[in-house]
């Protein structure tokens, strides 16, 4: 074989080897691609694309900034109640008649007592008591250790302890003063330094729809932050508490939030969380906070004198937002003002000459449009200050000088006076067109009932669904006047009735048993006669 043939043969073999190698590569690549495709097609979620986590981006920081700024000022309050006699528990229950009652009371089952928790420990109020524990919240308002909370959080507690967020120590606290009328209290913590007070806002500036943030210890979970809006203002929850007008919010509030702050979007305190309306015992979007402007006024008096003193002129009046009040004003010739239901015996108004049935229309020359204005202006007046009250009496305006007295002394506590008055059995009555049955009062009957005033007829029955029932007349009332005309007998009532016409406003002055062993109170009710009934 020549040299040239050898070279050609070698080139052929090399080419063949290269071609074989490339063929093997192609086959291997094909097999690999086929295997990958087969593997892909055989996954649990065919066609699914893996998720990716984006880079962190800072969102709105408004609520988080509020939490960081205010949480150091919000405290957890725990109270201890040592065993008490069953009578003590019964008294507390009478003071809060809805406590432990599962009946339908308008959704306010958790108001105060349940909202805070059972301070009597295990068992019911009439059972032997063990040591009890309860939890609430509070907000630091002064570096010296002063804290605002609810009165029902610390009321009658034997020991009060305060915990700060991030600090495991429980610090003892003492009550500086409390005000049951607004359910507010001031306590002072001992032994804690470098306190950070919260910033006080102005609740008068709050509008419905504003953001609201609540911080507290619901169910003991300290420094819990919830957010919502202001749902309503000037909300009256309990009509018997004339100094409690709340901000309503849907920020989640639960048992344990009592005494904690409600904040605006600036982190300023605009209210003290006080109560919830709930049928379940937990948040249902209706919470109530005492406006901070009210709390500040109470706080300032407590740190000055240890208590709250309110002025009084010694009158009770018909709530101005009721139809009864509007009808009374109409019947007595007024379009606005405050209708005086009764005058406290020996009180400032009685001494000045003001009488039941008068309509207060001005104080010191400034008009008074409703009972709320009267209360605000009188209670904020210092005790001993003279006021000139302008009243409408028999269609004429008259001025009386009244010296403001201490509300607590003019209307002392009437706890436990709900004893029913014995009416000594029914007698023969006369049906009256108002929907009442009335009886003349003999001297013996009057003495038996303890009625010292002369005149009047006894209402022995009130027809269900009648005009009389609608305006509030009750069985056992003594009817004294109709439209200022005195009533001394059944015949008087008949004569007055015959002079009335449908659509006319009619006012009644009655005596009603106050349940105090024969005491009777003068009460006014009124209404507009319907077309079908006189």
FENZIGI-V24323 format. One record per helix or strand. SS is the DSSP state (H for helix, E for strand). FROM is the first residue (numbers start at 1). LEN is the number of residues. Records with the same first field share a line. If there is no record, write none. Layout:
SS->FROM-LEN, FROM-LEN
This chain:
H->3-39, 62-12, 86-10, 113-4, 151-4, 203-3, 218-3, 292-14, 323-9, 348-5, 371-9, 407-4, 443-7, 467-5, 490-9
E->74-8, 108-1, 132-9, 146-5, 159-6, 171-9, 184-6, 200-1, 211-6, 224-12, 246-4, 261-3, 269-8, 278-1, 287-5, 311-2, 315-3, 338-6, 359-5, 366-2, 386-8, 396-8, 405-2, 430-3, 436-5, 457-6, 478-5, 485-2, 505-9, 520-9
